Amino acid sequence: MATLDDLDRRLLTELRIDGRAPATTLAKRLGVARATVNSRIERLTRQGTVLGFTVRVRDDHDADGVRAMTLIEVQGRSASDVITTLQGIPEIAALHTTNGGWDLVAELRTRDLSDFDRVLGEIRSIEGIRNSETSILLSSVLR
């Protein structure tokens, strides 16, 4: 894994805010030369720290109308089988392992409540899932 210095971390913070900001703007904000910004971005991408660039869409313009977080408890040692099955559900935008009372956290994105209900039923019927708790996300106050 690549070691990040303070400038790398600050640059990544700026890119999270605006991944399309010109190198000259980033250089000005960071107090370094444009060539330094370009070489840092190139190195971070080459090393796999930066996996790519994406677009963030306002929640009220997002094509996926329902977003939710599902906490999942896995039975016994079936976590890898459950994860493999969950990875095959396209409405799961992100899947994380965690500690504490829940084993997995899944971020769901569906078109509407009917689709959400179907996906939730599909998740709950997976062999090895003992329990789940889902909260629909109403608005995002920080991303």
Secondary structure, 3 states (H helix, E strand, C coil): CCCCCHHHHHHHHHHHHCCCCCHHHHHHHHCCCHHHHHHHHHHHHHCCCCCCCCCCCCHHHCCCCEEEEEEEEECCCCHHHHHHHHHCCCCEEEEEECCCCCCEEEEEEECCHHHHHHHHHHHHCCCCEEEEEEEEECCCCCC
